[in-house]
């Protein structure tokens, strides 16, 4: 049986020098863990990658979860780590011998050896499952590349004169692949995370084509981010590398990937990872602090480090507008800290001019905490800030038994301000005060708009039909002056309404005389004359 003497010097000629240098660095940093030896076979995790190595007279044979050509620097680092354990005895080339036996013999013999050795049995099962999982992940990664390549090609096919901006991707195969990947997270979280990282990159590439319709890929991206979090919390990612990935991806992404995720990742990042996140954000990635993504990441980091109070402290340092104060209040409200939110809102209302958003947040806090009187006063402030029918209705509903008092106050407020004829008229109609609304219509210098004006006219016609007749005559004459058949038909509709009102008011003779004058005024408009005949307007 051949004997193999292995040293660092004997390993160097079998791999390229750059690979050997990388391997030395990993071994020197102690990044090779879980090293086990079985004859000429070594197993370990090198920089998080599962590695299996066999030492042969011809060099190193290895399998690794990474994509580098074999033997990769992870495999060489594993061999170096074993050499440094101080094992001096030469290794028999057991593998070469066992290769001469068939698989059935090997399985039976291993089972026999493990029958009286529970530790060996457990180890054999674990290694067999790990190998199976590694193979499955390698297959899934290859399938992922193929599926996403097909989707990207499909996107390009739709970039023509017939399909511009109409790509609805079929994500069935991708979802099935992710189902399989999800099942492997618990068993091999670190290796699964590497495939998930690639999935995030590829999905964002597809979405960046700007030809994606529907929300399926966005939903899948959200799902993959959740899978990434599960893998990180289950496995043992390098904290600093994880920080670099989260911050780098968030700043580069157009899809808010990882932007608000740092609190969820805090257990995996630990103090070391959070410190690295802060270093990266302070560097800013070449972006200004006003950038939305960077601001969001700062908030996410603050929450990861110290919860809501840390976020509020961060925002308070930068608050310079009512918008900033409202953002702080929203964060406090989300944490059910209504009193604290009201304190900040009061500060915002003192320091800045009245703001609809701040008042709305104050109202929310007051209603949730049973401050009915304060809530009613805030409703009034909202009405005074934006006087109109919706704000009036909210005010009256909030006032309850005191509705009449608040209604009178609101109407007086509307009357006191110029250019509020329209909201005043709407409120008067709502309250059934048609007489006052009619006075506004009669004051023609006040612009109500056609629809609102006609609402008042129709309401007035219910009790005073004679007052509405001149309005309909005026509208009819305006339509006739357009000189077109649609205009004549519109005029006829107005005249029919005017005839009905005249009949109710007992003014049929006056209306008939008016029609006679109208016919005489347009003798050459034969189509109009025919339309009048059609509806028996004499």
Helices and strands as residue ranges (DSSP letters): E 3-4, H 8-12, H 17-28, E 32-38, E 41-46, E 49-56, E 59-64, H 73-83, E 91-92, H 94-98, H 103-115, H 118-157, H 172-184, H 189-207, H 216-234, H 239-252, H 262-283, G 284-286, H 292-318, H 322-334, H 338-351, H 356-368, H 372-385, H 389-399, G 400-402, H 403-415, H 421-430, H 434-442, H 450-463, H 465-480, H 485-505, H 508-521, H 526-534
